[in-house]
Amino acid sequence: MSAEAGPATAGARDGAVRRVRLPADRRTPAAARAVVRSVLTESHLDELANEALLLTTELTTNAVEHARTELDIEVVADEIGLTVTVSDFAPGSGDELTVGDRNDSTEINEVSVRGRGLLLVDHFASRWGTTYLPTGKGVWFRLDRPGADQPSSGTIGESTPANAGPRTSADGSAPSASAMSELMQTAPDLYGDDPLPDFATSLLSRVAEMVGAAGGTIRLDRGDGQGSQVLARFGRPPRPGIDLLRVPLTVHRPYAGELELDAAPSAYAQPLAVLTAERLSLHLENDRLRRADVRRQVWLTFLAEASELLAQSLDVDLTMALVPQLVVPRLGQWCAVHTTDEWGRLRLAAASHADESMLPQLHKVLAETGPDSIQARLREASRSAAQIPLGGPMEGFAVPLIARGQRLGTLAVGRHQRHRHDPDEVAVLEDVARRAALAIENARIHAERRRVAQTLQQSLLPPVLPLVDGIGFAAEYVPTGDDAEVGGDFYDVVPLPDGRWLVVIGDVSGKGVQAAAVTGLVRDVIRVLVGDGKPLPEALARLNETLVERGSGRYCTLALAAVGQGEGDKLDVSLHLAGHDRPVLLAAAGGAEFVGTGGTALGLLDTITSPTAKITLAPGDSLIFYTDGVTERRRGRELFGTDRLRDAAAPLAGYSADVVAARLRAAAINFSVEPPRDDIAVLVLRNDAT
């Protein structure tokens, strides 16, 4: 969608704008999130990050799965909000526009048919719309800051209807888009045109005429918290003090009702009234079953949406924060999630209330202690792993959070404003608690994996590089985009017995624990061999033998450079490459070129070749080592490549090793919006003699 034709043009004059075309690839949602995140940061709209990234993920994933074409992502930010447009190039059904508004009374079933993404957009976005153009289709959404003055209908785009605007609260302020309480807040009334009242009125009028009644009423309580309601009325209201003929309706719970007739006593009035009540009861029972079926469908939709939403987050705190937003106000007036620490103590992790002004009071009540406090009831629910009722002032009940046999805490839910929870709602809440507990446990497992991976990765890299007079060392390292996976790239700087220094950089094939084990093996064997004074060719040969025997089929590329003082202020470098990319020699006077001669990767063959290259570094010269995560950084089908690396290094002549390493890292990272597929390592050796 072009900027002129789409809704995202709002605010383009005063805010940040990003447009990017992405391939139909599973990594496209991550790339789109990176674009949106950069605009949010630049425009200081960080409070919209969770909703914007979630909706961007939904729309781009849906487009990749169904359109299977390239996508255009346009992000426009202004002072009060953000507009994101996702367009594909699949043929549409014609020129039409569908605009969503949080004031719309869109039925949940209708939205569900259009997919989970549009369901979330419909409930989170201030405004949204879909377009069908000759070149393809597009979906846009608008998120505004909480409480911001909303633009008039014309500012979003010519296609936006005049009534499109954010739903406002009772005091006129727009609610936060992150309030997931909008999700399935009100079950749809699929019986707005229900013929039951007309049928009941017709039946009542006929029986009243047959028995000569002056009036009559049919009352029905559907058990929805609204109490007894008049379903049908005939004739005049009953006069005070008159005995009425009353017949209860034979319906199942939660339905209850009765038929009243202002009729004179007669032999046939009672039987006719009973017969009428029985006939009406059959229709009411059908109504109850039909509504129960629709209600179950709505709850199943809610549970499916809740499960998928919780499964998307692998962050523990975010997962726990989502749970109360799912529950309130659809399933209760308030909700609180408590987690259990290693000593069994409960800690409040997240809470929400349908009335935000009541949050301070809710927090105060939840913090109170004592034998009759909510805290005591929550501890009882956690210990007994059973549902426990909660008394005033915040009436409700608590459900334990249990996943894989582990007690994680409790989910406390306050009762509805007008009625108590019915059995269906209690069952749904227990199901939500099970799903939430599993999502929290999965997030904790992922966090532990991430912590282990980061610790293991750090153990394979030197904590600091040595400080040597006349020689500058600097390194930059960026792990792969999967922060729970350990990469195989490493570097090191080791002192040699003859006073020189050995620069090492390598890349072990694969990722994960096995790759990390081989990386540690390579690093330790090199340190031992060179520490014993072995020549570099011999050290490489022995390392190759070790990998062939113990490398588990993995191989390693390696670059070794022994650097020492040469004539005058120059540095002499002895370079050995074992299947590794040639380093870049950056001259102080300007110009960059590749140096060295390639050799055989380690761990593949019984014997290897590794020619020695002699290099002299004049004062200010730098030797730049790198791994293939730099050169194979991908943007669509395009690679960063060695030529682009050399061209990026050329303007850095004369800069310190730290600056050169940092600039090259930034050049590689900024080449693509996607997270790195492989580790990125840059190691710079510089002659710092003046």
URWOFEN-V966693 format. One record per pair of residues at least 4 apart in sequence whose C-alpha atoms are under 7 Angstrom apart, sorted by the first residue. I is the first residue (numbers start at 1). J is the second residue. If there is no record, write none. Layout:
[[I;J] [I;J]]
This chain:
[[1;5] [1;6] [1;87] [1;138] [2;6] [3;8] [3;9] [4;9] [6;157] [7;156] [7;157] [8;75] [8;76] [8;83] [8;84] [8;85] [8;156] [9;76] [10;155] [10;156] [10;157] [11;15] [11;76] [11;77] [11;78] [12;16] [12;17] [12;76] [12;77] [12;78] [14;78] [15;76] [15;77] [15;78] [15;79] [16;39] [16;43] [16;76] [16;77] [16;78] [17;75] [17;76] [17;77] [18;74] [18;75] [18;76] [19;73] [19;74] [19;75] [20;72] [20;73] [20;74] [21;70] [21;71] [21;72] [21;73] [22;28] [22;70] [22;71] [22;72] [23;28] [23;69] [23;70] [23;71] [23;636] [24;28] [24;64] [24;68] [24;69] [24;70] [24;71] [25;64] [27;31] [28;32] [29;33] [29;57] [29;60] [29;61] [30;34] [30;674] [31;35] [31;673] [31;674] [32;36] [32;56] [32;73] [33;37] [33;53] [33;56] [33;57] [34;38] [34;673] [35;39] [35;673] [36;40] [36;75] [37;41] [38;42] [39;43] [39;77] [40;44] [40;45] [40;46] [40;49] [41;45] [41;46] [43;77] [48;52] [49;53] [50;54] [51;55] [51;177] [51;178] [52;56] [53;57] [54;58] [55;59] [55;121] [56;60] [57;61] [58;62] [58;117] [59;63] [59;86] [59;117] [60;64] [60;86] [61;65] [62;66] [63;67] [63;68] [63;88] [64;68] [64;69] [67;88] [67;90] [69;88] [69;89] [69;90] [70;88] [70;89] [71;86] [71;87] [71;88] [72;86] [72;87] [72;88] [73;85] [73;86] [73;87] [74;84] [74;85] [74;86] [75;83] [75;84] [75;85] [76;82] [76;83] [76;84] [77;81] [77;82] [77;83] [78;82] [80;144] [80;145] [80;148] [81;143] [81;144] [81;145] [82;142] [82;143] [82;144] [83;140] [83;141] [83;142] [83;143] [84;140] [84;141] [84;142] [85;138] [85;139] [85;140] [85;141] [86;138] [86;139] [86;140] [87;137] [87;138] [87;139] [88;136] [88;137] [88;138] [89;135] [89;136] [89;137] [90;136] [90;137] [91;135] [91;136] [92;132] [92;133] [92;136] [92;137] [93;132] [94;132] [94;133] [95;132] [95;133] [96;131] [96;132] [97;130] [97;131] [97;132] [98;129] [98;130] [98;131] [99;128] [99;129] [99;130] [99;160] [100;104] [100;122] [100;127] [100;128] [100;129] [101;126] [101;127] [101;128] [101;164] [101;165] [101;166] [102;122] [102;123] [102;126] [102;127] [102;165] [102;166] [102;167] [103;166] [103;167] [107;111] [107;188] [108;112] [108;188] [109;113] [110;114] [111;115] [111;118] [111;119] [112;116] [112;119] [114;118] [115;119] [116;120] [117;121] [118;122] [119;123] [120;124] [121;125] [123;182] [123;183] [124;177] [124;178] [125;141] [125;142] [125;143] [125;177] [126;142] [126;143] [126;144] [126;165] [126;166] [127;141] [127;142] [127;164] [127;165] [127;166] [128;140] [128;141] [128;142] [129;139] [129;140] [129;141] [130;138] [130;139] [130;140] [131;137] [131;138] [131;139] [132;136] [132;137] [132;138] [133;137] [143;177] [144;148] [146;174] [146;175] [146;176] [147;173] [147;174] [147;175] [151;155] [153;160] [153;161] [153;162] [153;164] [154;158] [154;160] [156;160] [160;164] [166;174] [167;174] [168;172] [168;173] [168;174] [168;175] [169;173] [169;174] [169;175] [179;325] [180;325] [180;326] [181;185] [181;325] [181;326] [181;327] [181;328] [181;329] [181;330] [183;326] [184;302] [184;330] [185;329] [185;330] [186;330] [195;199] [196;200] [197;201] [197;231] [197;232] [198;202] [199;203] [200;204] [200;232] [200;280] [201;205] [201;232] [201;233] [202;206] [203;207] [204;208] [204;216] [204;234] [205;209] [205;234] [206;210] [207;211] [207;272] [208;212] [208;213] [208;215] [208;216] [209;213] [211;263] [211;269] [212;263] [213;261] [213;262] [213;263] [213;264] [214;235] [214;236] [214;262] [214;263] [215;234] [215;235] [215;236] [215;237] [215;238] [215;261] [215;262] [216;233] [216;234] [216;235] [216;260] [216;261] [216;262] [217;232] [217;233] [217;234] [217;259] [217;260] [217;261] [218;230] [218;231] [218;232] [218;233] [218;258] [218;259] [218;260] [219;228] [219;229] [219;230] [219;231] [219;257] [219;258] [219;259] [220;228] [220;229] [220;230] [220;231] [220;256] [220;257] [220;258] [221;227] [221;228] [221;229] [221;255] [221;256] [221;257] [222;254] [222;255] [222;256] [223;227] [223;254] [223;255] [225;418] [225;419] [238;262] [244;260] [244;261] [244;262] [244;263] [245;260] [245;261] [245;262] [245;263] [246;258] [246;259] [246;260] [246;261] [247;258] [247;259] [247;260] [247;273] [247;274] [247;277] [248;257] [248;258] [248;259] [249;256] [249;257] [249;258] [249;259] [249;277] [249;278] [249;281] [250;278] [250;281] [251;255] [251;256] [251;281] [251;285] [259;277] [265;269] [268;272] [269;273] [270;274] [271;275] [272;276] [273;277] [274;278] [275;279] [276;280] [277;281] [278;282] [279;283] [280;284] [281;285] [282;286] [283;287] [284;288] [285;289] [286;290] [287;291] [288;292] [289;293] [290;294] [291;295] [292;296] [293;297] [294;298] [295;299] [296;300] [297;301] [298;302] [299;303] [300;304] [301;305] [302;306] [303;307] [304;308] [305;309] [306;310] [306;326] [307;311] [307;435] [308;312] [310;319] [310;436] [310;439] [311;439] [313;318] [313;319] [314;443] [314;446] [315;319] [315;443] [316;320] [316;440] [316;443] [316;444] [317;321] [318;322] [319;323] [319;440] [320;337] [320;349] [320;350] [320;440] [321;350] [322;326] [323;327] [323;436] [324;328] [324;335] [324;336] [324;350] [324;351] [324;352] [325;352] [327;331] [327;332] [327;335] [328;332] [328;333] [328;334] [328;335] [328;352] [328;353] [328;354] [329;333] [329;354] [331;425] [332;413] [332;414] [332;415] [332;416] [333;353] [333;354] [333;414] [333;415] [333;416] [333;417] [334;352] [334;353] [334;354] [334;413] [334;414] [335;351] [335;352] [335;353] [335;412] [335;413] [335;414] [336;350] [336;351] [336;352] [336;411] [336;412] [336;413] [337;348] [337;349] [337;350] [337;351] [337;410] [337;411] [337;412] [338;346] [338;347] [338;348] [338;349] [338;409] [338;410] [338;411] [339;346] [339;347] [339;348] [339;349] [339;408] [339;409] [339;410] [340;344] [340;345] [340;346] [340;347] [340;408] [340;409] [341;345] [341;346] [346;409] [352;359] [353;358] [353;359] [358;362] [359;363] [360;364] [361;365] [362;366] [363;367] [364;368] [366;374] [366;375] [367;375] [368;373] [368;375] [369;373] [369;375] [369;376] [370;376] [371;376] [372;376] [373;377] [374;378] [374;390] [375;379] [376;380] [377;381] [377;388] [377;390] [378;382] [378;398] [378;410] [379;383] [380;384] [381;385] [381;386] [381;387] [381;388] [381;398] [381;399] [381;400] [382;400] [382;407] [382;409] [382;410] [385;400] [386;399] [386;400] [387;397] [387;398] [387;399] [387;400] [388;397] [388;398] [388;399] [389;396] [389;397] [389;398] [390;395] [390;396] [390;397] [390;398] [391;395] [391;396] [394;414] [395;414] [395;415] [396;413] [396;414] [396;415] [397;412] [397;413] [397;414] [398;410] [398;411] [398;412] [398;413] [399;410] [399;411] [399;412] [399;430] [399;433] [400;409] [400;410] [400;411] [401;407] [401;408] [401;409] [401;410] [401;411] [401;433] [401;434] [401;437] [402;406] [402;407] [402;408] [402;434] [402;437] [403;407] [403;434] [403;437] [403;438] [403;441] [408;437] [411;433] [415;420] [415;421] [416;420] [416;421] [421;425] [421;426] [422;426] [423;427] [424;428] [425;429] [426;430] [427;431] [428;432] [429;433] [430;434] [431;435] [432;436] [433;437] [434;438] [435;439] [436;440] [437;441] [438;442] [439;443] [440;444] [441;445] [442;446] [443;447] [444;448] [445;449] [446;450] [447;451] [448;452] [449;453] [449;484] [450;454] [450;483] [450;484] [451;455] [452;456] [453;457] [453;484] [453;485] [453;486] [454;458] [455;459] [456;460] [457;461] [457;486] [460;490] [460;520] [461;490] [461;491] [461;492] [462;492] [465;473] [465;493] [468;472] [470;687] [470;688] [470;689] [471;686] [471;687] [471;688] [472;657] [472;685] [472;686] [472;687] [472;688] [473;657] [473;684] [473;685] [473;686] [474;657] [474;658] [474;661] [474;683] [474;684] [474;685] [475;661] [475;682] [475;683] [475;684] [476;661] [476;662] [476;665] [476;681] [476;682] [476;683] [477;680] [477;681] [477;682] [478;679] [478;680] [478;681] [479;487] [479;679] [479;680] [480;487] [480;676] [480;677] [480;678] [480;679] [481;675] [481;676] [481;677] [485;511] [485;512] [486;511] [486;512] [486;513] [486;516] [487;511] [487;512] [487;515] [487;516] [487;679] [488;507] [488;508] [488;509] [488;510] [488;511] [488;515] [488;516] [488;519] [489;506] [489;507] [489;508] [489;679] [489;681] [490;505] [490;506] [490;507] [491;504] [491;505] [491;506] [492;503] [492;504] [492;505] [493;501] [493;502] [493;503] [493;504] [494;501] [494;502] [494;503] [495;499] [495;500] [495;501] [495;502] [496;500] [496;501] [496;502] [496;530] [496;531] [497;531] [497;533] [500;562] [500;563] [500;564] [501;562] [501;563] [501;564] [502;560] [502;561] [502;562] [502;563] [503;560] [503;561] [503;562] [504;559] [504;560] [504;561] [505;558] [505;559] [505;560] [506;556] [506;557] [506;558] [506;559] [506;627] [507;556] [507;557] [507;558] [507;627] [508;515] [508;519] [508;555] [508;556] [508;557] [509;515] [509;554] [509;555] [509;556] [510;515] [511;515] [512;516] [513;517] [514;518] [515;519] [516;520] [517;521] [518;522] [518;551] [519;523] [520;524] [521;525] [522;526] [523;527] [524;528] [525;529] [525;543] [526;530] [526;539] [527;531] [528;532] [529;533] [529;534] [529;539] [530;534] [530;539] [534;538] [534;539] [535;539] [536;540] [537;541] [537;610] [538;542] [539;543] [540;544] [541;545] [541;608] [542;546] [543;547] [544;548] [544;602] [544;603] [545;549] [545;606] [546;550] [547;551] [547;602] [547;603] [548;603] [548;604] [551;603] [554;603] [555;601] [555;602] [555;603] [555;604] [556;601] [556;602] [556;603] [557;578] [557;579] [557;580] [557;601] [557;602] [558;577] [558;578] [558;579] [558;580] [559;576] [559;577] [559;578] [559;580] [560;575] [560;576] [560;577] [561;573] [561;574] [561;575] [561;576] [562;573] [562;574] [562;575] [563;571] [563;572] [563;573] [563;574] [564;571] [564;572] [564;573] [565;570] [565;571] [565;572] [566;570] [566;571] [566;572] [569;618] [569;619] [569;689] [570;616] [570;617] [570;618] [570;619] [571;616] [571;617] [571;618] [571;687] [572;615] [572;616] [572;617] [573;614] [573;615] [573;616] [574;612] [574;613] [574;614] [574;615] [575;596] [575;612] [575;613] [575;614] [576;610] [576;611] [576;612] [576;613] [577;597] [577;598] [577;599] [577;610] [578;598] [578;599] [578;600] [578;601] [578;602] [578;610] [579;598] [579;599] [579;600] [579;601] [580;598] [582;594] [582;595] [582;596] [582;598] [583;594] [583;595] [583;623] [583;624] [583;625] [584;592] [584;593] [584;594] [584;595] [584;623] [584;624] [584;625] [584;646] [585;592] [585;593] [585;594] [585;595] [585;622] [585;623] [585;624] [586;591] [586;592] [586;593] [586;621] [586;622] [586;623] [586;650] [586;653] [587;591] [587;592] [587;621] [587;622] [587;653] [588;620] [588;621] [588;653] [588;654] [589;653] [590;650] [590;653] [591;650] [592;646] [592;649] [592;650] [593;646] [596;613] [597;611] [597;613] [599;609] [599;610] [599;611] [600;608] [600;609] [600;610] [617;621] [617;687] [618;687] [619;687] [619;688] [619;689] [619;690] [620;654] [620;686] [620;687] [620;688] [621;686] [621;687] [622;684] [622;685] [622;686] [622;687] [623;684] [623;685] [623;686] [624;683] [624;684] [624;685] [625;682] [625;683] [625;684] [626;630] [626;681] [626;682] [626;683] [627;680] [627;681] [627;682] [628;632] [629;633] [629;678] [629;679] [629;680] [630;668] [630;680] [631;639] [631;640] [631;641] [631;642] [632;639] [632;640] [632;641] [633;639] [633;640] [633;668] [633;676] [634;638] [634;639] [634;640] [634;672] [635;639] [635;671] [635;672] [640;644] [641;645] [642;646] [643;647] [644;648] [645;649] [646;650] [648;664] [649;664] [652;660] [655;659] [655;660] [656;660] [657;661] [657;684] [657;685] [657;686] [658;662] [659;663] [660;664] [661;665] [661;682] [661;683] [661;684] [662;666] [663;667] [664;668] [665;669] [665;682] [666;670] [667;671]]
